[in-house]
Amino acid sequence: MAHLSDIEIAQSTKLSHIKEIASKINITEEDLEYYGKYKAKLPLTLIDETKIKQNNLILVTALTPTPAGEGKTTVSIGLTEGLNKIGKQTTVVLREPSLGPVFGIKGGAAGGGYSQVVPMEDINLHFTGDFNAVEKANNLLSALIDNNLQSKTKNLGLDGRTIAWKRVIDMNDRALRDITIGLGGTANGIPRQDGFNITPASEVMAILCMATDFEDLKKRLGDIFIGFTFAKEPIFARDLKAENAMAILLKDAIKPNLVQTLEKNPAIIHGGPFANIAQGTNTIIATKMGLSISNYVVTEAGFGADLGAEKFLDIKCASADLSPKCVVLVATIRALRHHGGSPKEEYNTPSVARVEKGFANLEKHIENIRKFNIEPVVAINSFISDSEEEVKLVIEKCAALGVQAVVSKGWAKGGNGTQELAKAVVHVVENKAASFTPLYDWKSPIKEKIETIAKEIYGADGVDFDRKAMLNLKRIDRLGFNDFAVCMAKTQKSFSDNDKLIGRPTGFRVTVREIEIAAGARFVIPILGKMMRMPGLPATPASEGMSIDNDGVISGLS
């Protein structure tokens, strides 16, 4: 059966009614808000703070990835199946996929092979409408801003040249990065330069993921920084009385979504920020929900550990007082070959020498995880092109560092291929109890926090701040935002801000071009190198390979 595509495997699985999945975690039918037979939203009343600390949070992250990704979601789902098979009540908590990658290059985010969450098509497409709600709330604020610029009676004196807020759309559309709006005469508004970000980069998405309850969501929406008046006074969304209307649009989106894995274990999917341009992890509410209903929660953070894991730990866990008990570092032999100098066309060609050289990248990630006082387990996500010699080398080199490395075969075998990984995770949880410590104190100055991440996590010699970034630091100080967290926007292809520096680069500095303010999310976003918050489509988009028949059966979705 392994020759079947992801979507064929998902479509050949008989799903259980979502009420049956809910009953496994003691959630009654009365608590479910149905979206068809296989999806439901969960009320926030199910969150139980007394249980959260008692249960075990496992973070799945990865080494610096190849462009195709190393399979964190697949390993997260496979590990969940494996933990349930060895008798540990476990829920997987994941992010929602964005349509940009689905129709672009990376594909969906519902796992793969025999480690998937289902219904796969729904999850990868519109799902329960959460992304649409985020988009509408974001764009409502945009409309209110431009309406105020036009107003003769309620004009706040906002200087259009200082507006930091952009519109969003959940699609890779490079033509929308920089646009001019308000053309066509006085009836059409005030002309100004604007642009679109992709929806996962919206601060509304970040706020949804950082909020602890509905009241907190509203407060954070009101705290969104928009720009300055001509008199140099800051303007926030609350000054436009926007927060209640925006919250109304998010009233259902704040509720986590319950679905199931292929082996009929519970899965919560909620929120979807990218990890290279946002915090890259699901909502605090969803994680707390999982910890309220399960002894073990497996969750993932996007891209390499230098991005997703650092943000998960320093932003999400520090903010929500969460303490992960173990970190699973996903590695592939392919990625190790890549970091050892293998050209793309030889990613699948065995080379012990390249794997040995590329191991330096994984070693740095292991060192980084330990800086948070958490013990890692390495999951070697198995590919058919892996040689026994390469796998043996990785296991031995990890063992020399005191880390257990386990081959994970969740893609091919589901829970039957991940029980050894599950046992390794349980061993760390039960015998190497972590005492999670963030890398930095939020109260430290922003500049110092940026330098700490760059030096400690990336291995940089230092940080250079462009003139615009220095002006941004002064603005942050003036606005009183120095005690915010730092959410670095950096390429996922390297520890550095230069995507050509593979492996474990040394002797480099990173450059902060500018620093955006996400006052509602309570972090700032230093932009390193050439990062953009609106991707473009590749020469051959994935959408070209998709089709749907008269019965509504979709093919080509991955």
GISUL-V623030 format. One line per field, one symbol per residue. ss: DSSP state (H for helix, E for strand, C for the rest). Layout:
ss = ???
//
This chain:
ss = CCCCCHHHHHHCCCCCCHHHHHHHCCCCHHHEEECCCCCEEECHHHCCHHHHCCCEEEEEEECCCCCCCCCHHHHHHHHHHHHHHCCCCEEEEECCCCHHHHHCCCCCCCEECCEEEECHHHHHCCCCCHHHHHHHHHHHHHHHHHHHHHCCCCCCCECHHHCCCCEEECCCCHHHCCEEECCCCHHHCCCEEECEEEHHHCHHHHHHHHCCCHHHHHHHHHCCEEEEECCCCEEEHHHHCCHHHHHHHCCCCCCCEEEEECCCCEEEECCCCCCCCCCCECCHHHHHHHHHHCCEEEEEECCCHHHHHHHHHHHHHHHHCCCCCEEEEEECHHHHHHHCCCCHHHCCCCCHHHHHHHHHHHHHHHHHHHCCCCCEEEEEECCCCCCHHHHHHHHHHHHHCCCCEEEECHHHHHHHHCHHHHHHHHHHHHHCCCCCCCCCCCCCCHHHHHHHHHHHHHCCCEEEECHHHHHHHHHHHHHCCCCCEECCECCCCCCCCCCCCCCCCCCCEEEEEEEEEECCCCEEEEEECCCCCCCCCCCCCHHHHCEECCCCCEECCC
//
